[in-house]
Amino acid sequence: DFKLYKGKPVVFPPYVQVSDNYFNRTWGGERRIKNIIMTMEWVPKPSEVKQYPPRDLKIPAKWRDAFDTAFRMFDQDNSGTMEMTEVAKMIRAATDAQPTQEELKAIMAKFGAGAGSNSLSKDGLLESLQSGTLRPEYRGRYTVAVSLAEAETIRRIMHMRLEKKLIDGSDMQLALRCSEAKNMIFDRSSNFQDPPRYQREASWQSLRYLNCDMYFQDAQLNTLIRAMQYTPIRERVVFFMTILGCRRRATYRWKSTPLSKLFKILSEFHMLKNRSQAVRMRESMKEKGLLPYDAFRMFNVKKTGQLSPAEVWGALVWLGLKDLTPKDIFGFVEAADKNGDRNIDYQEFIDILRNPDAAAKEGKQDDGKLGDDDDDDDDDDDAKNSKSAPEAIISAEALKSYEKKLLAYEDKELKEEGKHQMREIKEAQMAAQRRRAEIETEEEEKQVMAGQMKPNPDSSESCVVWDFTTSRKPVGVAKLNDSHYHMRRQGQNYLKVYANSAITLTPNIRDDLKGNMGGERINAYTIVMEVKFDSLPCQKKASDDMKDGGMVSTERALLNLNRLEEADAMLTVDSDGAVGIAGVYDKRIKMVAKKWHFVTVVADCKEGKMTVYIDGMPANTLDAKKAASSSSSSSSSSSSSLAPLELDSQDFSVAPDKLLAFFSTDSSKMDCEIDVKRIWLYRDAKSETMIGLMNEEFMARDPWRVGR
């Protein structure tokens, strides 16, 4: 039940705990989380330790589908049952431990089709994996994250008691482990007995996840996924990002680390499915006497140096794998692909085929660094010993057929699935950011009430103001795309947003702003941005072969209202200083470099109208209804990919939980720097008369708020 203040817990194994001295759930406000260095194994009453009952055989449909695919991969003779050798391979892939002959015989006897059976059915194998026979877990044994002070005290007690019981009249068992030293035991009580391997590993990897470690070996990831599989992927991401934000360490890009698989792979059965395809390929190649280098050259029909998904499909079919689907192929490629190019290069091919028992002997460290890999020398020998290029084993017709099926599946299902997954991750990131903003706001309110500072952002029922002229950033503001911002100049602070950078604002940190005009989003609003360009966006050639006359204007994004960052900026500035709405410009009123300007956007999405002002002067207007009525008589149409300007438009109305400033999905529209002092968001569309009241005095205060 570990959770931060106002946070939501995730489902850890029941035997994983944290001490109240490490983190007390009753603490209020934002607190830094200590690193997990020492853990305590605690058995309060050894006589009451009992094994947990078997896990439920009625697993979710998606899990069952992945298990069925894995079973099909290991069932080499396609009989629908598995012999002992096949069972051993699948158990090895599922548990990362090679079962002994005695264990296999016991499993066949207990879960086989009948007395003396030499085979296991699909249901029997699933029952054996869920039973706890191979991965026992015990109630009454706990692994507890403790503070360093607690660990020192416990160790001292152990040294004082030596061969005696820790507590007179109690047979309690204790041991101290160091997570950073490969979970090594530092001290133990005289009567301590080691826990089962799986329970020890599941506890360690769960606490490493809580510690925001990002580099895991494949076997460790398999254990972690099994330990966390009852928590939805979105909640795993939210929890991790929330905890990471409360640690005193650099925020690494977890998407490029092994931990990212935890946020992609749903369950242990999906991990097993990915492994089963690699095992089947490795075994089939061994049966055919193929060296990895020769096999790679045979499978790489197009001679590109990379195996495409279609070539992988052809290779698996040639190796004897039947009834493959596009989903199976993309799963295999995803499991092998480390650089994200959706192909398998030679090193990735070698890595996925490597025997896990041999890989376990390599010098791989928890920090993600690799030790000496003797197999690499063997791979070089394979290349040297290859006499001639093998003949391609996939015909051109078959390859085209595979490519067509994969493309159809990708267009119909994979893109939507990937889009949904990215939405889940972005929603998780925003949820974590909102939670952090709420905590920061509560801390700020305490300081405001104590007279130590003024609220920033300053919000009311109808308006939020983000002020960047103070000595600290407003609450709920975060950088995007590794942007770097800081305050500059004494007495005249402002925020400098560098090229390829942006910021995200959280409007509803106090729940003051709600949807309006009958929608869920803010459909009538006024946004004011006090900004300055040191230099306007540059012009560039339309193409390399054009002469000096072929120059086109580039743009810089000002405002993007798509909360999931899936669309281009709604508001942009071109190299002439004009402000465009959805790519359409009116160049009568322009901004100039090295001067502060007030850019005001007034929108009524229900009426389908938006107007932009520069220093109080109308600079551009978009009227969706007029545009629609005149579209039949006009041959030109906007090339904008933005959603229509209408009620609850995802690109023109404001989401109450997120506002993007200076962001665009097109990186070419983020090429220059922007300075900003303040940003105002009003929950109504101001009239042109009110807009005209803007003047230089507005740099110091907001006249609308005082009734002017």
HURA-V524961 format. One line per field, one symbol per residue. ss: DSSP state (H for helix, E for strand, - for the rest). phi: phi as a letter, one per 20 degrees, with the letter a starting at -180 (. if undefined). burial: 1 if it has 9 or more other C-alpha atoms within 8 Angstrom, else 0. A space follows every 10 residues. Layout:
ss=???
phi=???
burial=???
//
This chain:
ss=---------- -----EEE-- ---------- -------EEE EEE--HHH-E E--------- HHHHHHHHHH HHHH------ EEEHHHHHHH HHHHH----- HHHHHHHHHH H-------EE EHHHHHHHHH -------EE- -EEEEE-HHH HHHHHHHHHH H--------- --EEEEEEHH H--EEEEE-- ------HHHH HHHHHHHHHH -------HHH HHHHHHHH-- --HHHHHHHH HHHH------ ---HHH-HHH HHH----HHH HHHHHHHHHH HHHHHHH--- -HHHHHHHH- -----EE-HH HHHHHHHH-- -----HHHHH HHHHHH---- ---EEHHHHH HHH--HHHH- ---------- ---HHHHHHH HHHHH----- -----HHHHH HHHHHHHHHH HHHHHHHHHH HHHHHHHHHH HHHHHHHHHH HHHHHHHHH- -------EE- --EEEEE--- -------EEE ------E--- ----EEE--- -EEEE----- ---------- -E-EEEEEEE EE------EE E--------- EEE-EEEEEE ---------- EEEE----EE E--EE----- ------EEEE EEEE----EE EEEE--EEEE EEEHHHHHHH HHH------- ---------- ---EE--EEE E-----HHHH ---EEEEEEE EE-----HHH H----HHHH- --------
phi=.fbegmecfd eegfedccff ffbefefdme cfeffeddcd eccfcgfdfc fffgfffeeg gfffffffff fffeffelen ccffffffff fffedmbeff fffffffffe dffagmfdbc effffffffe fnfecfcdfo dcddfcffff fffffffgff eleeffcgnc dgdcbdddff dlmffebbff dfdffggfff ffffffffff emfcdcffff fffffffdfe dgggfffgff fffffddebf efeffddggg ffecefbfff ffffffffff fffffffeme fgfffffffe felencefgf fffgffffeo edlfcgffff fffffefdem emcdefffff ffefffffff efeedfened efdfffffff fgffffebff ffddffffff ffffffffff fecfffffff ffffffffff ffffffffff fffffffffe meaefbfecc fcbcceddee ebfffnecec llfccbecmf nbfbedefgm cacdddfefd mfecfblnde deecbcddce cbdfbfgeeb ffbfeeegfe eceeccfdbc defeldcfff cccefenedd dlnddcefdc ecfmcfcddd ddccffemcb cdddlndgda bcdffffffe ffedeebfef effffbglgf ddeeffdacd dmdbfeffec ececdcdbcd cdebefffff ffffbffffd bdfffdne
burial=0011100011 0110111110 0100100001 0010011111 1111110010 0100000000 0011011111 1111100000 1111011111 1110010010 0001001110 1110001011 1101111111 1100111111 1111111001 1000101100 1000110000 1111111110 0010101110 0100010111 1111111111 0111111001 1111111110 1011111111 1111011000 0001001111 0110111111 1111111111 1101110001 1111111111 1000011111 1111111110 1001010011 1110111000 0111110111 0010000000 0101010100 0010000010 0110010000 0111000111 0110110011 1001110000 0011111111 1111111111 1111101100 0000011010 0111111110 0001111011 0010101100 0011111111 1111111110 0111111010 1111111111 1111011010 1000010001 1011111111 1110001111 1111111111 1110111011 1010001111 1111110111 1111110111 1011100000 1000000000 0100111111 1111111111 1111100011 1111111111 1110110001 1001000100 00100000
//
